[in-house]
């Protein structure tokens, strides 16, 4: 891998210290990745401790039944989505399960 910075002339992997530069940049990148991972885990733990439900919302059987009843009643997918505060694609997915 060849690395040459136009703004920092001392960052050049072609010179006599090329291996050192590449190793240093790789170490910095690895440490940055570890820091991002730690911050993400800490934020998720804080959310869990606050009682926030993480992940996709669970399917509620009563919601699926409401979607089916409204569709039988003649409502469009768009209208059902508006009434139940769902996306039209979710309404279509629930109806396809029927």
Backbone bond lengths (Angstrom), bond angles and torsions (degrees), N, CA, C in turn:
res aa  C-N    CA-C-N  psi(-1)  N-CA   C-N-CA  omega(-1)  CA-C   N-CA-C  phi
1 X - - - 1.438 - - 1.526 107.98 -
2 X 1.309 115.76 132.57 1.452 121.28 179.22 1.515 108.23 -110.50
3 X 1.322 116.05 129.23 1.454 121.81 179.92 1.512 108.87 -130.03
4 X 1.337 115.41 125.64 1.462 120.46 176.63 1.520 107.44 -139.22
5 X 1.325 115.73 120.94 1.447 121.21 178.45 1.524 109.27 -92.14
6 X 1.321 115.98 133.60 1.457 120.07 178.85 1.525 111.63 -83.24
7 X 1.325 116.76 -23.32 1.462 119.61 -178.66 1.528 112.74 -95.19
8 X 1.342 118.15 -25.31 1.466 122.21 176.80 1.523 108.01 -120.81
9 X 1.319 118.09 95.96 1.471 120.37 -174.36 1.532 113.93 -63.79
10 X 1.318 117.84 -19.53 1.469 120.08 179.85 1.533 111.73 -77.93
11 X 1.337 117.95 -11.51 1.467 120.86 176.47 1.518 108.55 -94.41
12 X 1.318 115.00 87.68 1.462 120.67 -177.37 1.520 107.71 -141.38
13 X 1.334 116.58 120.91 1.463 119.75 -177.66 1.529 112.13 -85.61
14 X 1.319 117.49 0.87 1.467 119.84 -179.46 1.526 112.55 -91.98
15 X 1.317 117.75 -17.09 1.464 121.62 -177.01 1.522 111.90 -76.64
16 X 1.322 115.69 -172.94 1.468 120.84 -177.54 1.535 112.74 -66.22
17 X 1.323 117.59 -23.26 1.467 120.86 179.06 1.532 111.25 -105.26
18 X 1.303 116.72 27.41 1.469 121.58 -177.45 1.508 113.13 -58.11
19 X 1.332 116.91 -43.66 1.468 120.35 -179.84 1.524 111.08 -63.50
20 X 1.317 116.15 -38.09 1.461 120.76 -179.48 1.529 109.74 -66.24
21 X 1.319 116.98 -43.57 1.466 121.65 -179.44 1.525 110.12 -61.98
22 X 1.333 116.61 -47.10 1.466 120.30 -179.36 1.526 110.19 -63.25
23 X 1.322 117.57 -43.08 1.466 121.01 178.85 1.523 111.39 -63.21
24 X 1.318 116.83 -41.30 1.456 121.03 -179.80 1.532 110.44 -64.75
25 X 1.321 117.45 -45.14 1.466 120.54 179.46 1.529 110.92 -64.75
26 X 1.336 117.63 -38.33 1.465 120.81 177.72 1.524 111.08 -65.24
27 X 1.323 117.31 -39.67 1.463 121.15 178.85 1.526 111.04 -66.30
28 X 1.309 117.02 -41.74 1.466 120.99 178.20 1.522 109.90 -63.17
29 X 1.325 116.78 -42.32 1.467 120.34 179.23 1.526 110.87 -64.46
30 X 1.323 117.51 -40.61 1.465 121.15 179.15 1.523 110.67 -64.87
31 X 1.328 117.53 -41.99 1.457 121.00 178.76 1.526 111.08 -65.15
32 X 1.326 116.85 -37.38 1.451 121.44 177.72 1.524 110.02 -63.83
33 X 1.315 117.39 -41.67 1.460 121.99 178.81 1.529 110.92 -63.87
34 X 1.315 117.37 -41.05 1.465 121.81 177.82 1.533 110.08 -63.28
35 X 1.316 116.90 -42.25 1.470 121.56 -179.68 1.534 110.69 -64.17
36 X 1.320 117.29 -42.77 1.466 121.15 178.21 1.526 109.94 -62.37
37 X 1.322 116.83 -42.90 1.466 121.50 179.71 1.529 110.62 -62.57
38 X 1.327 117.46 -44.46 1.466 121.27 178.96 1.522 111.27 -62.70
39 X 1.328 117.04 -42.56 1.466 120.76 179.50 1.525 111.08 -63.73
40 X 1.337 116.46 -40.50 1.462 120.65 179.31 1.524 110.60 -64.29
41 X 1.332 116.69 -46.52 1.465 120.39 179.58 1.526 111.26 -62.29
42 X 1.330 117.07 -39.59 1.466 120.72 179.12 1.529 110.94 -65.58
43 X 1.318 117.06 -41.43 1.468 120.62 179.46 1.521 110.89 -65.65
44 X 1.339 117.67 -40.54 1.463 120.68 178.49 1.524 110.78 -66.03
45 X 1.332 117.34 -40.07 1.463 120.52 178.23 1.531 110.66 -64.28
46 X 1.320 116.64 -38.95 1.466 121.01 178.49 1.530 110.52 -64.50
47 X 1.336 116.69 -41.60 1.471 120.81 178.21 1.527 110.46 -64.05
48 X 1.348 116.83 -44.09 1.469 120.83 178.79 1.528 110.77 -60.71
49 X 1.328 116.51 -42.68 1.464 121.04 -179.81 1.532 111.18 -64.59
50 X 1.323 116.49 -30.19 1.464 120.74 178.90 1.524 111.84 -81.38
51 X 1.344 117.13 -5.27 1.459 120.82 177.46 1.514 114.50 87.94
52 X 1.312 117.32 14.08 1.462 120.43 179.38 1.524 108.93 -78.05
53 X 1.335 115.79 133.07 1.460 119.92 178.25 1.524 108.35 -79.15
54 X 1.327 116.07 123.79 1.458 120.97 -179.06 1.523 109.87 -97.83
55 X 1.308 116.13 153.84 1.453 120.85 177.20 1.514 111.45 94.14
56 X 1.310 114.12 -176.31 1.460 120.65 -179.38 1.528 109.55 -69.22
57 X 1.328 116.84 147.57 1.458 118.64 178.08 1.528 110.87 -64.00
58 X 1.313 115.81 146.62 1.461 119.79 -179.07 1.523 110.12 -78.71
59 X 1.319 115.12 152.31 1.452 119.94 177.51 1.516 108.81 -75.96
60 X 1.306 115.36 129.75 1.445 120.94 178.41 1.526 107.17 -102.72
61 X 1.324 117.15 123.44 1.463 121.31 -177.47 1.523 110.74 -59.38
62 X 1.334 117.66 -35.07 1.466 119.44 -179.47 1.532 110.85 -67.78
63 X 1.324 117.32 -34.30 1.466 120.51 177.79 1.520 110.42 -65.64
64 X 1.331 116.10 -42.78 1.466 119.92 178.90 1.523 109.73 -62.92
65 X 1.339 117.54 -40.49 1.464 120.99 177.80 1.522 111.25 -64.43
66 X 1.344 116.72 -39.83 1.475 120.32 177.96 1.526 110.56 -62.56
67 X 1.324 116.73 -42.22 1.466 120.85 179.30 1.521 109.60 -60.03
68 X 1.327 116.46 -46.30 1.470 120.63 -179.04 1.526 111.24 -64.09
69 X 1.349 117.53 -42.27 1.463 120.55 179.84 1.528 111.53 -63.75
70 X 1.338 116.18 -42.47 1.466 119.28 179.64 1.524 111.56 -66.48
71 X 1.320 117.06 -35.65 1.464 120.01 179.49 1.521 110.40 -68.44
72 X 1.335 116.56 -41.20 1.467 120.27 176.95 1.523 110.02 -63.55
73 X 1.325 115.86 -32.46 1.463 120.83 178.31 1.519 113.31 -73.69
74 X 1.327 117.72 -4.92 1.459 121.08 174.99 1.521 114.92 100.86
75 X 1.308 118.31 7.02 1.468 120.58 -179.42 1.532 110.31 -77.12
76 X 1.313 116.33 146.85 1.461 120.79 177.15 1.529 110.04 -78.77
77 X 1.320 115.62 162.72 1.467 119.65 178.46 1.526 110.84 -59.64
78 X 1.320 116.36 -37.94 1.473 121.46 179.79 1.525 110.43 -64.17
79 X 1.328 116.45 -43.03 1.468 120.36 -179.22 1.533 110.52 -67.89
80 X 1.320 116.02 -41.14 1.467 120.38 178.49 1.525 109.64 -61.69
81 X 1.324 115.96 -43.27 1.462 120.80 -179.96 1.521 110.47 -61.16
82 X 1.319 116.86 -41.86 1.462 121.07 -179.77 1.529 111.05 -66.40
83 X 1.333 116.62 -42.28 1.468 121.19 -177.58 1.526 111.06 -65.98
84 X 1.336 116.47 -45.19 1.461 121.10 -174.43 1.527 113.68 -93.83
85 X 1.334 115.88 2.04 1.474 121.32 -179.57 1.532 111.44 57.18
86 X 1.334 114.89 49.19 1.458 123.18 175.54 1.515 108.02 -120.15
87 X 1.318 116.40 168.64 1.458 118.96 173.85 1.532 107.94 -84.47
88 X 1.339 117.71 150.95 1.467 119.94 178.21 1.528 112.87 -58.87
89 X 1.327 117.11 -32.42 1.468 118.99 179.02 1.529 110.78 -68.59
90 X 1.338 118.05 -33.54 1.458 121.07 176.37 1.526 110.06 -67.49
91 X 1.322 116.73 -40.89 1.463 120.82 176.98 1.526 109.74 -60.42
92 X 1.317 117.03 -45.77 1.469 120.88 179.51 1.528 110.77 -62.55
93 X 1.331 116.78 -38.74 1.457 120.66 179.32 1.521 110.95 -65.31
94 X 1.348 116.47 -42.66 1.468 119.83 178.56 1.517 110.85 -64.02
95 X 1.331 117.00 -38.47 1.468 120.31 -179.69 1.523 111.27 -70.42
96 X 1.309 117.96 -32.06 1.466 121.78 179.14 1.531 110.81 -69.27
97 X 1.324 117.36 -25.55 1.466 120.94 178.90 1.520 111.39 -72.56
98 X 1.332 116.69 -20.42 1.463 120.93 -175.86 1.513 112.03 -70.03
